[in-house]
């Protein structure tokens, strides 16, 4: 049976969240509503609804006009097992010693790599995204240069793939945090799937606003694979909670956003150690002076 999507964009998080709430009350009701920031630095947010029956396009037009959004684009989606499709289209990712894979590729796991099982169905980053791959390669280079992190944090952890990578290398002094409670649940599920329960502590927090993070600081190594606005907002806290001589690995950035973020972190006492561009994305490795 076909399903339907209705998608629009508008400026700003608050208006987007308000439109998402209004969309949930539409009749026929959507089976799900998503509100996401468009990762191009434009400030636009995407609001989408998913319907089992064709949505009322007049009602959608009224909602869009009332909230200052562009007209909804309604599309019919063919009946398909999308998770199976995504799994087929996502091959394993190799990043130095790290091998990120889905269960459909379990027979391809090499014995000489640190393997991390991340299912394609998990919605907070599979390791196939250029930003995650860039962070893993930055971690690989940090290790190759003799870097050792006894105390590590993954801020905005998503699936916790970066936290798990660090824990596999150095042990269990790793804290993974995310502002989204669902992401924290996903992170904990991934730890169980990888037989790593207890090796990473998962907490719900905005930035470093959690007692566990504050008491564990300063950190030798911090990952933050998020987006440009929160990375800029976190620069001061990142300097406060990174040990002198410690390293941070930042991504979630388009190539054209890298210079601005680098400058913001240099202004609070960091020095660029490495920059790696993968496609349209960039990852920065910086050291605190």
C-alpha positions as CSV (number, residue, x, y, z in Angstrom):
1,X,0.0,0.0,0.0
2,X,1.5,3.4,-0.9
3,X,2.2,6.1,1.7
4,X,2.4,9.8,1.2
5,X,4.9,12.5,2.3
6,X,4.3,16.2,2.7
7,X,7.4,18.3,3.0
8,X,8.1,22.0,3.4
9,X,10.8,24.4,4.7
10,X,10.8,27.6,6.7
11,X,13.3,29.8,8.6
12,X,14.0,29.2,12.3
13,X,13.7,26.4,14.8
14,X,10.8,27.7,16.8
15,X,8.5,28.3,13.8
16,X,9.4,24.9,12.5
17,X,8.6,23.2,15.8
18,X,5.3,25.1,15.9
19,X,4.4,24.0,12.4
20,X,5.3,20.4,13.3
21,X,2.9,20.5,16.2
22,X,0.2,21.9,14.0
23,X,0.8,19.2,11.4
24,X,0.3,16.5,14.0
25,X,-3.3,17.7,14.5
26,X,-4.2,17.5,10.8
27,X,-7.0,15.2,9.6
28,X,-6.3,12.7,8.3
29,X,-3.6,12.5,10.9
30,X,0.0,11.8,9.8
31,X,1.6,8.6,11.1
32,X,4.7,10.6,11.9
33,X,6.1,14.1,11.8
34,X,9.8,15.1,11.5
35,X,11.4,18.5,12.1
36,X,15.0,18.8,11.0
37,X,17.6,21.6,10.4
38,X,18.8,21.8,6.8
39,X,22.5,21.2,7.1
40,X,23.7,23.9,4.7
41,X,24.1,26.8,7.1
42,X,21.1,28.6,5.6
43,X,19.0,28.6,8.8
44,X,16.2,26.8,7.1
45,X,14.3,23.9,8.8
46,X,12.4,21.1,7.1
47,X,9.1,19.9,8.3
48,X,7.6,16.7,7.0
49,X,4.6,14.5,7.6
50,X,4.0,10.9,6.6
51,X,0.5,9.7,5.8
52,X,-1.2,6.4,5.1
53,X,-3.9,8.2,3.2
54,X,-3.6,11.2,0.8
55,X,-3.3,14.3,2.9
56,X,-5.7,17.3,2.6
57,X,-3.7,19.6,0.4
58,X,-6.0,22.6,1.1
59,X,-5.4,22.2,4.8
60,X,-1.7,21.9,4.2
61,X,-1.7,25.1,2.2
62,X,-3.5,26.9,5.0
63,X,-0.9,25.6,7.5
64,X,2.0,26.6,5.4
65,X,0.6,30.1,4.9
66,X,-0.2,30.5,8.6
67,X,3.3,29.6,9.6
68,X,5.3,31.4,6.9
69,X,6.4,28.3,5.3
70,X,6.8,27.4,1.6
71,X,4.0,25.3,0.1
72,X,4.0,21.7,1.1
73,X,5.2,19.3,-1.6
74,X,3.1,16.1,-1.5
75,X,4.5,12.9,-3.0
76,X,3.3,9.3,-3.1
77,X,5.9,6.9,-1.8
78,X,5.9,3.4,-3.3
79,X,5.5,0.4,-1.0
80,X,9.0,-0.7,-0.3
81,X,11.1,-2.1,2.6
82,X,13.2,1.0,3.0
83,X,15.4,-0.4,5.8
84,X,16.3,-3.3,3.6
85,X,17.0,-0.9,0.8
86,X,19.2,1.3,2.9
87,X,21.1,-1.7,4.2
88,X,21.8,-2.8,0.6
89,X,23.0,0.7,-0.3
90,X,25.3,1.1,2.7
91,X,28.5,-0.9,2.4
92,X,30.9,-1.1,5.4
93,X,33.1,1.9,6.1
94,X,36.8,1.5,6.8
95,X,38.6,4.3,8.6
96,X,42.0,3.2,9.5
97,X,41.8,0.5,12.2
98,X,38.0,1.1,12.5
99,X,35.4,-0.9,10.5
100,X,31.8,0.2,10.8
101,X,29.2,-2.2,9.5
102,X,25.6,-3.3,9.6
103,X,24.5,-6.8,10.5
104,X,23.9,-7.6,6.8
105,X,27.7,-7.3,6.3
106,X,28.7,-9.3,9.4
107,X,30.4,-11.9,7.1
108,X,32.8,-9.1,5.9
109,X,34.2,-8.1,9.3
110,X,38.0,-8.4,9.2
111,X,39.8,-10.0,12.2
112,X,42.5,-7.3,12.4
113,X,40.2,-4.3,12.7
114,X,38.2,-2.7,15.5
115,X,34.7,-3.5,14.3
116,X,31.6,-1.5,15.3
117,X,28.1,-2.7,14.5
118,X,25.7,0.2,13.7
119,X,22.5,-0.7,12.1
120,X,21.2,1.3,9.1
121,X,17.8,1.6,10.9
122,X,19.3,3.7,13.6
123,X,18.5,7.3,12.8
124,X,21.3,9.2,14.4
125,X,24.3,8.4,12.2
126,X,25.5,5.2,10.8
127,X,29.2,6.0,10.4
128,X,28.6,6.2,6.6
129,X,28.2,9.9,6.8
130,X,31.3,11.9,5.8
131,X,31.4,13.7,9.1
132,X,31.5,10.5,11.2
133,X,34.1,9.0,8.8
134,X,36.1,12.2,9.1
135,X,36.1,12.0,12.9
136,X,37.2,8.3,12.8
137,X,40.0,9.1,10.5
138,X,41.1,12.1,12.7
139,X,41.0,9.7,15.7
140,X,43.2,7.2,13.7
141,X,45.7,9.9,12.9
142,X,45.7,11.1,16.6
143,X,46.5,7.5,17.7
144,X,49.2,7.1,15.0
145,X,50.9,10.3,16.3
146,X,51.1,8.8,19.8
147,X,47.9,10.4,21.2
148,X,46.5,8.7,24.3
149,X,43.2,9.6,25.9
150,X,42.5,8.3,29.4
151,X,39.5,10.5,29.7
152,X,37.2,11.1,26.8
153,X,33.8,12.6,26.0
154,X,31.5,12.4,23.0
155,X,29.2,15.5,22.9
156,X,26.1,15.1,20.7
157,X,26.9,11.4,20.5
158,X,24.1,10.2,18.3
159,X,24.7,6.4,17.9
160,X,27.8,6.8,20.1
161,X,30.0,5.3,17.3
162,X,32.8,7.7,18.2
163,X,32.5,7.0,21.9
164,X,32.6,3.3,21.3
165,X,35.7,3.7,19.0
166,X,37.6,5.5,21.8
167,X,36.4,2.9,24.4
168,X,37.7,0.1,22.2
169,X,41.1,1.7,22.1
170,X,41.6,3.0,25.6
171,X,39.1,1.4,27.9
172,X,35.9,2.5,29.7
173,X,36.6,6.2,30.8
174,X,34.3,7.5,28.1
175,X,31.1,9.6,28.5
176,X,28.6,10.0,25.6
177,X,26.0,12.7,25.8
178,X,23.2,13.9,23.6
179,X,20.5,16.5,24.0
180,X,18.0,14.0,22.5
181,X,16.7,11.3,24.9
182,X,16.0,9.0,21.9
183,X,19.6,9.3,20.8
184,X,20.7,8.3,24.3
185,X,18.5,5.2,24.1
186,X,20.0,4.4,20.6
187,X,23.5,4.8,22.0
188,X,22.8,2.4,24.9
189,X,21.2,-0.1,22.4
190,X,24.4,0.1,20.3
191,X,26.6,-0.6,23.3
192,X,24.5,-3.7,24.0
193,X,24.7,-4.8,20.4
194,X,28.5,-4.5,20.5
195,X,28.9,-6.2,23.8
196,X,30.2,-2.9,25.4
197,X,27.7,-2.4,28.2
198,X,29.4,-0.4,31.0
199,X,32.3,0.8,28.8
200,X,30.6,4.1,27.9
201,X,28.4,6.1,30.2
202,X,25.4,7.6,28.3
203,X,23.7,10.8,29.6
204,X,21.1,13.2,28.3
205,X,22.6,16.7,28.4
206,X,22.9,20.0,26.6
207,X,26.6,20.5,25.9
208,X,28.5,19.9,29.1
209,X,25.5,20.6,31.4
210,X,25.6,17.3,33.4
211,X,27.3,16.6,36.7
212,X,28.9,13.5,35.3
213,X,30.6,15.5,32.6
214,X,31.6,18.3,34.9
215,X,33.1,16.1,37.5
216,X,35.0,14.0,34.9
217,X,36.6,17.1,33.3
218,X,39.1,18.1,32.1
219,X,39.1,15.7,29.2
220,X,42.1,14.5,27.1
221,X,39.9,14.0,24.0
222,X,36.5,15.4,23.1
223,X,34.4,14.6,20.0
224,X,31.6,16.9,18.9
225,X,30.1,15.8,15.6
226,X,27.1,18.1,15.6
227,X,26.4,21.3,13.6
228,X,28.0,24.7,13.1
229,X,25.7,26.8,15.4
230,X,26.1,24.6,18.5
231,X,29.8,24.2,17.9
232,X,30.2,27.9,17.9
233,X,28.1,28.2,21.0
234,X,30.2,25.5,22.8
235,X,33.7,27.0,22.0
236,X,34.1,28.6,25.5
237,X,32.9,25.5,27.3
238,X,35.1,23.3,25.2
239,X,38.1,25.3,26.2
240,X,37.0,25.1,29.9
241,X,36.5,21.3,29.8
242,X,39.5,20.3,27.7
243,X,42.8,19.5,29.4
244,X,45.8,21.6,28.6
245,X,47.4,19.9,25.6
246,X,44.1,18.0,25.1
247,X,42.5,17.3,21.7
248,X,39.1,18.0,20.3
249,X,37.7,16.6,17.1
250,X,34.9,18.6,15.5
251,X,32.6,17.9,12.6
252,X,29.0,18.2,11.4
253,X,30.4,21.0,9.2
254,X,30.2,21.8,5.6
255,X,33.6,22.6,4.0
256,X,32.7,26.3,3.7
257,X,31.9,26.4,7.5
258,X,35.3,25.1,8.6
259,X,37.2,28.4,8.6
260,X,34.6,30.1,10.8
261,X,34.6,27.3,13.4
262,X,38.4,27.0,13.4
263,X,38.7,30.8,14.0
264,X,36.2,30.7,16.9
265,X,38.2,27.9,18.6
266,X,41.6,29.5,18.0
267,X,40.1,32.6,19.7
268,X,39.6,30.6,22.9
269,X,43.0,28.9,22.9
270,X,43.0,26.0,20.5
271,X,45.4,25.4,17.6
272,X,44.6,23.5,14.4
273,X,46.3,20.2,14.2
274,X,44.6,18.8,11.2
275,X,41.7,19.4,8.8
276,X,40.2,16.7,6.6
277,X,37.6,17.3,3.9
278,X,35.5,14.4,2.7
279,X,33.1,15.4,-0.1
280,X,31.2,18.4,1.1
281,X,32.0,17.8,4.8
282,X,35.0,18.7,6.9
283,X,36.5,17.5,10.2
284,X,38.8,19.6,12.4
285,X,41.3,18.3,15.0
286,X,42.5,21.0,17.3
287,X,44.8,21.0,20.4
288,X,44.3,23.3,23.5
289,X,47.3,25.5,24.1
